[in-house]
Amino acid sequence: MKTLAIIGSNGLLGSDLVRYLGKSFNVTPINKDNYQPQIGKHFDIVINANGNSKRFWANQNPQDDFIVSTASVYKSIFDFPCELYIYISSSDVYENHTEVKYTKEQDEIDPKNLQPYGLNKYLSELIVKKYKEKFLILRASMILGSNLKKGPFYDIFHNTPLFITPKTKLQLITTHAVADIIRTLLEKSVICETLNIGGEGVFDFTKIEEYVDNKLQISPKAETQIYEMNVEKIKSLFPDLKVSNEYLKDFLQYYQNKTSK
């Protein structure tokens, strides 16, 4: 059984990857509590699901975000030698992330047009490509999972004001689907690729009341956000990709079962 380290094992994605990939690999969870003792260990595969995911904070604190989102990637590459390094990036690396025609993996990105959050993710991608002979870069849409602690759905469930308007449209995927995609890519020996991962299409928040019973509260500071990446490439490798609405239904079913226990 191949050895697999998951950096950021306490986070939203990392914690579920530990659980979902644990049956297929010999998984070592790595987080800030056990990072130091693990340094120098060799793994067949390292998945870096670490780094800051707070976009607003990152754009307000670009230097601090560089340390936690980019310098940490650089360090991990040398701390944990491996055959294959998988980096979980973000759709924010695209200059225009509102339509599929602007978000193809092969499109050239001008760093000057990126906000600090996206820039630091993009710099991390370049570092991975520079130092790892075998890598996968997965540019993720909004991820929904069991350890959800922030974002619009968390706010809805906890009856707190949303910082997005109902006109927002977001591409969604679940942690379970990300694990399935990673497992499939490894089974197919896909390497040295950059891939957008997210559900097909977007979830339109004007329809949110069809999915949840909670009455929405909108913050006066709410902004309209639109995120949609081109997923043709990943769909050719992972034909079971669902639409964003279906991933939301999967997550809500899991969440309702979890809270009813």
N, C-alpha and C positions, 0 to 999 in steps of 0.2 A: 504494500500500500504506500502510495507516494506521501511524502511529508509536505504539509502546507501550513504556512504561518499567516495569520490574519492580524495585521496591525490596525489598531482601533477597534479591538474586540468588544469594547463596552458601548460602542456607539450604535446608532440606529441600524445601519447596514451591517457593520461588523459583527454585532451580537447575533443577528439572524444568520449570517453566513457561517458562523461557528456551528450553529445548530443544524442548518440545512446541508452543509457540506461535510459534516462530521461522519456520516455513514460511508462516504466515498473516499475520504482521505484521512490520514493521521494528522489531525489539526492541532496546532499550537496557538492559543489565543495570546496576543501581545497587546498590552496597554501600558499606561503610564506607571502602573503599580509593579509590573514585572518586566519592564523593558530592559533595564540594565543587566539583569542576570541572563537574559537571552542573547545578548550581543555576542557575535562571533559564531553562533550556531548556523550550520548550513541547512537549507531547506530546498526541496525540489521546486516549490512554488511559494512565492510571497505575494499576498494580496494586500495592497495598501488602501484601506478604507478609512484612513485617519485624516486629519486636517480639519480646519475650521469649515463649518457649513453655514455660518451666520453671515449672509451676504451684506446686510446693512452695517453690522459691526465692522466687517472687513473693509468696506468702502470708507468708513469713518476712521479706521485705524490701519492703514495700509502696511506700515512697517511691522506692526505686531502680527498682522495676518501673514506677512511674508515669512516670519519666523515659524509660525505654527503650520502653515500650509505648504511652504516651499522648502525652506531650510530643513524641515523635518523629513521631507522626501529625500533630499540629497543625503542626509545623514543615514537614513534607513537603508539606502542602496549599499552603503559600505558596511553598515552594522550587521546586515543579514545577507550573506552571500547566497545566491540561489541560481537555479537554471532558468527560471521564468519569473518575471516581475510583472504583476498586474496592478495598474494604477487606476483608481476610480476618480475620474475627473468630473467636469460639470459642463452643462450646456452654456454656461456663461462665458466660455472661451470664444464663442461666436460674437462677432461684432454686431450682427443683427440676428437675434434668436426668435423672431416673431413668425417666420414662415419657412417651410421646408426648402424653398428654392435658395435660401441664404445659408443653409446649415448642412451642407454636404461635407463629409469628412475630408475630401481632397481639396476643398477650397482653401486658398491662402488666407491667413489671418494676419492683420496688421496690429501688433501689440499697442500701438499708439491710440487705437480706438477702443481699447478695453478699459473697463473700470478696474480698480485694484483687485477685487475678488476674482474676476475672470482672468486678469493678467497673471496673478499668482498661480492659478491653476494651470494656465498655459505654460508658464515658465517651468512648472513641475513636469509637464509633459515633455518639454525639451530636454530636461535633465535626464529623465528616464530613457529617452531615445539616444542620448549621448553616451550613457554609461552601461546600458544593458543590451547585450547582443540579442537576447530574446525577451520580448515584452508584449503586453497588450495594454492599450489605453482605452478605457471605457468612459465615454462622456455621458453621464447619467442625467435623466430628467428628474423631476420631483419623485422621491422615493417614499413609499408608505410601508411601515413595518410595525412589529409588535412593540418596539421601544420608542415609539413616536413621542417626542417631547416638545416640539415646536411646530410652527407653520399653521396654515389656515384651518386644516382639519382638527388639529389639536385645539385651536382656539374655539372652533365650533363645539367640540365635545365638552369643553370646560366653560362654555357660556361667557367667553371673553371677546372683546371687540376684534374684528378682523382688520388687518392692515392692507387688504386688497378689496377692490370694489367688485360688485357682482358682474361686471363686464370682463373680469379676468378670465383668461383661457390658459390652462396648464396641461402639459403632457405628464402623464403619470405612469408609474410602474411600481410593483411591489418588491420587497426584499426577496421573497420566494422566487419571483420571476428572474431577478438578477442572479440568484444562485443557480437556477436552471440554465440560464444563458452561459454563465461561466463554466458549468459542468459540460455543456454541449461544445463550447469552443475548445475545451481541453480534450474532449473525446475526439474531436475532428483535427486536433493538432494545429489549430490556427495560431500563428505567432506573428509578431511584428506588424500588427494592425491597430488602427485607431477606429473605434466603432461607437456610433451613437446608440444608446440603449434607452428606450422609453416606449410606451404604448403608441400604437398608431393613432394619429389624430390628437385632439385635445379634449379636456373636460371643460365645458362651458359652465361657469359658476352661476349663470342666470337660471340654471336648472337644479341648483343644489337642494332646493326644498323637495325635490322628487326623491332624494336619496337619504335625507336626514330629517328628523322631527324637530330638532332644536331651532328656536327662533334666532335668526341672525342678528348680530350687532356689528355695525360697521364703524370703525374709528374715523374721526374727522381727518386723520392723516393718511387714510387709505389711498392706495394708488392702483391703477389698472395695470396688470402684468399679462404679457402674452409670451408664452414659450412653446415652440414646436420645432423639433429637429426632424431632419430627413432620416427615416429608419429603413430605407430600402436595402442597405448593405447588411444590417443585422438580420433582417427578415429572410434574406437569401441563405443565411447560415442557421437561423433559428426560425423555421416556418411556423412554429406554434405561437409566435408573438400575437398578443391580443391588442384590442383597442384600449385607450386610456379609460373609458367608461367602465369596461369590464374589469380592469385592474382595481378601480375604485370599489366596485361591487365586491370583489374578492376580499379587499381589505376591510370593508364595512362588515361583511359577514364574519370575518375573523374577530374583529373588534367587538362586535355584539356578543359573540360567543364567549369571548374573554371576560367582558364586563358582567355577563349574566351569571358567571360561576361564583 
